[in-house]
Amino acid sequence: MKSKYLRTRILLIAIMFLFATSGITLKSQITHFEGSGVYRQYEKAEFDIFINAAWTDPFSSAVIALDMILTSPTGKNLVLPCYYSSGESGSESKWKARFMAQETGTYNYKFRLTINGKVTDESESSSFKSVKSSGKGILRPNNYWTFKFDNGEVFRGIGENIGWDPRNNDNQKYNYEYMLKVLADNGGNYFRCWMNSNTLPVDWKTTRNPNVTIIPAQDSMKVV
């Protein structure tokens, strides 16, 4: 028994040494994914994807990218970037895909894993059914004066430009929390804001303007 255990250990060490010295790496691959078979049109469809891969930055698509490749019921080809959720490099990590079906019928899809610009794996194909709902869909530009939802409903916003929270040398009373409530109380349903290094920053952590206090975009969106 002891001799058998020793031989097994020696074999495992030899295999590990072979990979380490030969430059051979284990293949980055999609292990499995989870999703429902039916989703409602204009509502969130969420998928969990699990992969085994080594990466230095899961938030950089140049380093690692996981895409959901879809074909809509009318034959449109769609590519949806997935995003990193949890896990460690070199072991199983969890990624997510969030999709909103704009058509009813059957969507076919698969997942594609790309490491450093090279496709390393594709999952098996699967499908889900999108059923009609009472949702409106995404609001999109229609003409100079109106917007239109995916379901065809026209939207005419009433509001104004509220470009940013007050600067450090402004009256701090007039922030988004105050101004948006006043706007809504007076029948407003639309406003324009700026998203840059001074207002609602997504990537920016600092600003050159000394009169600006960085307010994370997610904090301001809670007010909306």
N, C-alpha and C positions, 0 to 999 in steps of 0.2 A: 504493500500500500504506500509506504514511504517512498519507495523507488519510483512508483508510478506518478506520485505527486511531484517529485523532483523533476522527472522527465517533462511533465506538463509545464512546469514553470520555465524550464530551459527553452522549450518550444515557443512559449509566449514571448520570452525575452528576445529570442532569435527573430521572431516575426517583427517585433517592435523595432529592433535594430535594423532590419532590412528596409522598413519604411523610412526610417530616419536617415539612413545613409544613401539610399538610392534616389531620393527626391520624389518618391511616389507618395501621393496624398490620397486620402479617401475622398470619394466623389461627393460633391455638394449635391444634395438631393431633397426633393419634396417627399416627406414620409406619408402624410395623409392630410385630408381636409374634411371639414364638417359644414353642412349647410342644410337648409330645408328644401323640400321639393316644390313648395308653393309659396309665392310671395304676392303681396297686393301692389298693383300699379301705383306709382307715385309715393310709395312708402319705402322705408329702409329695408334692404335685404343684406344681412350680415353673414359673413363666412369666416371661419377660423381655419388657418392653414399652418401646418407644422413642418418645419424643415430642419435638416442637419447641414450646417455650413459653418465655415470659419470666416469672420469678417472683422474689420477694425472699426467700422462705423456703420451701424445699421440704418442710420438716417441719411446716408449719402447713396444716391442711386448709381453713382459712378463706381462705388465699391460693391454694393449688392442691391439688386432690384428683383422684386417679386411682382409679376403682373398677372392680372386676370384677363384672359383673352375670351371675349364673348362674341357670339353671333346672334343678332336679334331675330325676332319672328319674321321680320321683313327682309332679312339678309344683310343688315348693316354689321360691319366688323368694328368692334369696340375694344379698346385697351384701357383697363382700369388699374392704375398703380395701387398695390397693397401697401400696408404700413406695418412697421415693427411694433409688437406689443410687449413681449417679455422673453426671457431666456438668455443664455450665455453663448458667446462665440465658441464654436467647436463642439457644441452639443445641440440638443433639440431646442429650437426657439419657436415662439408662437407669433404669427402674423395675422393681420385681419384685412378683409376686403369689405367695403360698404358700397352698395350699389342701389340705384333707384331706377326701376324699370319704367320706361316711358311708353312702352308698347305692351299690349296684351298678347298672350300666346306663349310659345316655348322658346326659351333662351338656352343655347348650348354654350358651354364654357369649359375652360381648362386653365391651369396655372403654369406660368413659365418663370423659371429661376435663372437669373443672370448674375455671374460673378466677374467683376472687373471687365465688363463689356462682353463677356463670352457666355452664351447660353449653356448651362450645365445640366438642366433637367426640365422636363415637362411632365405634368401630371396626366393621368387618364382623363378622358373627356366625361363630362356629366351634363345634366340639364336641370332646369327648374321651370315651373309654369308661373306666369304672371297673370293674375286675374283682375278684372276691372274693379276699381274702387271709386269712392266719391271724392278723392283727393284732387287738388288743382294742378299739382306738379310745380315746376320751377317757373319763377317770374322772369321774363326775358324782355329786352327792348322790342317795341312794336313799331313805333314811329316817333316823330319829334315830340309828341304830347302824351303818349300812353305806353304802358307795358302790357304784356299778355302772358297769361299762364299757359302751361302745356295743354290744358284741356280746352283752350280757346277763349276763356273768359278774359275780357279786357280790364285792365286796372289803371285808374287815373289817380295818382298820388296827390295828396294835399299836404304840403309841408314847406320846409325851407332848408337852407344850408346851415348846419351846425358843425363846423369843420373840426373843432377840437375842444378838449377840456381847457379850462382857464390856465394861462401861464402863471408862473410863480408871482409875477408882479400884477396880476389881475385880481378882481374880486372872486374869491374862491367859491362864493355862493352859486355862481352860474356854471356849474359843472353838468355833465351829461345826466346825472341822476335827477337834478332839478329841472333842466331845460326840457328833457324828453317827457317828463311828467306834465309840465305846463303845455307842451305841444299837444300831447294826447288829450288832455283835459279840454282843449279848445278845438277838438275835431281833427287834429293832424294825424296822418297815418304814414308819413314818409319823411325822411330827412337824408341829407347827404353829409358824409363825414370823410375826412382825409385819413389815409392809412400810409404812413411813412415813418421816418425815424423820429419824428416829433409827436406823432399821434397814433394810438393803437398799433404799436410796433409788433411785428411778428418775429423778425429775426434780429432787430436792433436792440442792443443792451445799453448803449450810451448815446448821447447826443452832444453836438458842439454848442448848442444854444443853452446858455446858463439859466435862462428863464423857463426851461422846460423840465418837468418832472416826468420820467418815463412811467407810463401806466400800461401794464400788460393788456393786450387786446382781449384776452379771455375775461378779464375783470370788468372791462367796460361793456362787453357783450352781455354780461349778466344783467346789466341795467336795461338793455334793450329787450 
